Structures are given as structure tokens and as C-alpha cells.
Amino acid sequence: MTSLYPHAYFGNTIIPIEDAKLSVASSAVLYGLSVYTVFPVVMHEGAPYAFRLHDHYERLVRSAKIIGIDTFTPKWTYKRFFEAVCELVRVNEVKERVFVRASVHVDALVPGTRSRGLPTTLSMFIYAATPIVPQEGARIKTSVWRRVPDYVIPSRAKVNGAYVNSVLGKQDALDSGYDDCLFLDDSGHVCELSAANIFMVRRGILITPSHASDILEGINRKTVLEIAHTLNIPIEERTVDLTELYIADEVFACGTSAFIAPIIEIDGRTFEGDNTITTRIRESYEECFNPHGNFGKYMSLLT
């Protein structure tokens, strides 16, 4: 279990995290009707910086729009969201790299299965930046469960209720002695891990499933592609077959909570490469958290 910081943002104010609660009769609890994002906050020269904060805010807005939550955006401009993040980080006296989880909850009581015109609450809390997969090399297995397709629950929206699919897949992987699962779509093509995007390298080309492959349009995925472009690494975004992964030169996962994690085994098949491209991308990814570095544009000073 990860460690939580003592104060949360909830109901337009900062309160003790144990008091940040939703009703058991709310849409968020009854139907999983919340959307969320998670972003890192790092310390640099004693000051807190958030990684791609505006992108994370925009993802909250887009997720809400996709599933029909229409009362969040009129109340929450980026300026107000930014100020709330600053206040939360300051009150918790953050001194290390952490994650901030921001969620928009529909908190109407027993409104039935609908989303429009219902009240919402923004919650945010901070927890230790502990990776969800081993950073020295993850072992994954193809899930017996298929990824929920976009035409059932939209993959582009980070909807809390949809993560039952991820729980099923990851728990099966853990029960089988692996670190995480690999989801396929209903046509048998590669999607992503339980909560991370996936990349492979074949013959010097960086390849990842396209947005049409029932994946989350990950902010860290976007960052990896931008890094690869800067490093002049050829890129392909396309449909990926499972057997392509089996014969890849390198495979890695990426995500806020996954960081850049080499994958060393899939379904009992190991990779013998030296992870040259993965290492280059991983090193550049860490540079993204230096506001004065080559990728400093990604960082927002929280003051």
C-alpha cells in the first residue's frame, strides 16, 4: 500500500483526507461515474513543479465531455484548477516526488443512470510516487480478459468505473506470478497494460499501438513519442500483433505510475536485447522533470 499525504482537496477546500468522502448513494459510488487523472509533482531547487499540468487538466475536461458530465468545466477553469493544486501541495509540505490524483465525481444521490445536469465535486489527494511495475524489468502475460472496446466504454476517457477491466486483468496476472497483464482488443491486437501504454522496438523502429487500438491517449505516451522525435528515432503508430511483441528487440511500458519500465518477459518469452533505445528514452524522460533542462517546457512551477 502506498502512503497518503494528510490533506485532500474536496468540496472547494482543504480537509483531512479521512474526511474526504462521497455518499454511498452518489452516482460516483453507485455507477463509477467519476473521471480522473494522475500527474507527478517533483521538487527542484526547493520548489514544486507539476509535469504537463495543463495536459492533465485538459484530459479531465475531455473525459468529462466524452461521458456527458457537463457541470465541471463551467465551474473549473485551468486557472482555478492550477490554484487548487498549488494550495494542496503547499499545505501538505511536499518535499519529494509525489503523485497527485485529481478526480471529478458526479455526487448526485440516486439520480439513475444518466450524467447530464448533475452536480460534481473535484477531489485531489497526494501519495508517494511508487511505481506500479518493477523498474528493473517487468514480466507480463496476455490477459484472459479483453480490453473494453471504445464502443462499450470509451478508452480515451479515464472513467473510474472502467477500471474494473484493469483490475480483472492485473489480478489474473498477479495470481499467475506475473507483474502485470497485456490486454488485447476484440480482434486480438495489442492494446496496453492494466494502467500503462506499451512500446516495442524492431530493427531500430519504435512502434506502439495507434489511438484506434482501444488505448488511453496517454500523456506519457505522447511524451515518449516527442522524445523519440527529438532523438531522431523512427516511429510507427499502428495496429500491433501479439506475435510481433514476442520477436521484438525491446519492449517497455510507460505511464505516470509505470515511469519507463523495460519489459523482460511476455508469456514466458524473454528478450535478450540490450535495451539501447529504451535506455535512451528513459534517460531523456528523466530530463523532462528538470525545469531548466531540454524538456523544461513540460514543467509548471506551483506558486
Salt bridges, closest charged atoms under 4 A:
GLU45 OE2 - HIS44 NE2 3.76
GLU45 OE1 - HIS292 NE2 3.97
ASP55 OD2 - ARG52 NE 2.76
GLU58 OE2 - HIS54 NE2 3.77
GLU83 OE2 - LYS79 NZ 2.63
ASP150 OD1 - ARG156 NH1 3.75
ASP172 OD2 - LYS141 NZ 2.84
ASP185 OD2 - HIS189 ND1 3.87
GLU192 OE2 - ARG147 NH2 3.07
GLU217 OE2 - ARG156 NE 2.63
GLU217 OE2 - HIS211 ND1 3.52
GLU226 OE1 - ARG52 NH1 2.96
GLU236 OE1 - ARG238 NE 2.76
GLU237 OE1 - ARG221 NH2 2.77
ASP241 OD1 - HIS189 NE2 3.54
GLU244 OE1 - ARG202 NH1 3.71
GLU244 OE1 - ARG238 NH2 2.78
GLU265 OE1 - ARG139 NE 2.90
GLU286 OE1 - ARG97 NH2 3.07
